[in-house]
């Protein structure tokens, strides 16, 4: 499908096929010092030596090739033996046309093939960009279509709409939008992993076996994580420091014991070479799960985790040490500012949410109007949730076949 | 389409002279006409507000709202700030360096992609927004505080982009300017009679206005004086007189005094004033002038300094104040109302209550028809 710009009726796709798939632009190298404009349809180039102006994603998102040979980046631009490049408008992409100036010396000649190529992660971001709208687009669309004389909201400040849009996105992120945050990690010897920077709640933790199959790690209530492991005197009174604050231990004894516990004593996993205490009559009756009726909650060997609120970290059981895990979690959708992505399938629900939120917090709006918008929001949110659940009939029937149940399709 | 000032003046005179009631001098007419234009102009906004609250129609030529919008659009401007300092941008100015904003519409942040609108808030609300993580000002959603005909913009350009040079075009203002003063200009004929001068006012001389500081022009490029190469105790006079070179026009003879704030052998400085002391002749609006000789030879022979200034109308004085005319800027559809209003005021000047009453009745009738 050709995607060159249709000026009569421009669509939402602004890149042509090669710009979308390769994220690169090729030029014929001119004289040294010539500048090459970067197409505005492509992701803006980012290069900065000023950390304060760096984006969260990357400091540098492009590479320069001359005759398909990568020029080596160093501080200040790309400098190989004979090439130096300078990106103008570096820190404020898309304010004006971006241009890369190429200076070169001997060994490179005019007429060579110059390629400026986005790095792979930036191209990947680009691939899925059509699924989403940015929050600033949502706010702009809402202001245009819902606010003003003769519209449903006669007057509203933009900050009010921003607030409700962001709040809506937070709420949607918790239970409607897809969880797309999955970290792949290895559990270290201290059996704990810090919570991700934009963590709000976990969806699932799984350890990954050698075949790449995931096994769910369950939370446990068998142990706990004290938030204040106090140092006591011999009378049992907590001791204080010079400032009058309680002194706390670096290490909780509860955590220590849990880390040192042999999980097989809990799960009842019995190996020929090891004693799971099943026949050990001296062993006290704390062997969960292996005798006199199995408790599924405990009789599993995937491992356990808890959340240590004192340290802001996941704490894992000792059998998971060194294992590869995936951590799926939800964020509130606002971690990356105004460019926050809103799935198009939830766009209408977000408009309805903003509309309801504004009308319900205003005086002199008839209750029946507020209720109408409330129902509208609820219906659209449900639709968004169904859409984003990604239920496909063919997949559903395939699952049910495995259970010997036929669903007519 | 504007109303021709001569049409209005001659019509008014014809009506007034019908029964030898009196005469309105050009000076009186100009004052009244300006007043009437402002009065009608101000009424546009009240009418606009009123029409927005009334039932509307979108039928072609019948929409009052569309009509008023059409009347107002003549005065709409979209310009960069006139100056800036530390994230505070001054309202745009006219060619006489006067604040040109009559009614401020919206302000836009041109320093970021998409030129988002700057939401204008009070200081209290600004503080409240700052406290809320969800509504903090950002590049996409900037906010501004109005104060003393300036707007303080948040976030500042240097906050999100420390290396970028700020500019007056970082902020764009959309606003309504005031209509120009109406002027029926004339020359005096051989019999001492007034002859209408259809040329546009002001008719400028080709000499520069003495005492004018050219640095206040809107287009001044490069304004530095670098004296770091001068060593020792080279004495630099604080006020230097030099000629002006006209690089793309035919003017000559102008002399300026300039001052700088540089310190010899330390830091580069700026010109602080370039004031015209001798008018010269042959200059025109748009001429690019620069100092001649440039500071390199004046300042001990080692300094460098460049500045070039594009001449604008405020740098010239009018030939005189009576020649040249300015039409009414409001549209021709208001011509009847303009004439009646002028007649009403004329009646006061010539002390004829009948004129006042007749004009007033006509105006009331018009108003009643419009608002029905």
Interface residues (C-beta under 8 A of the other chain):
Chain A: X50 X52 X53 X90 X91 X92 X93 X94 X95 X136 X139 X149 X150 X157 X158 X159 X162 X163 X166 X167 X334 X337 X338 X339
Chain B: X52 X56 X111 X112 X113 X114 X116 X117 X119 X121 X125 X129 X132 X134 X135 X138 X139 X140 X141 X143 X160 X161 X162 X163 X164
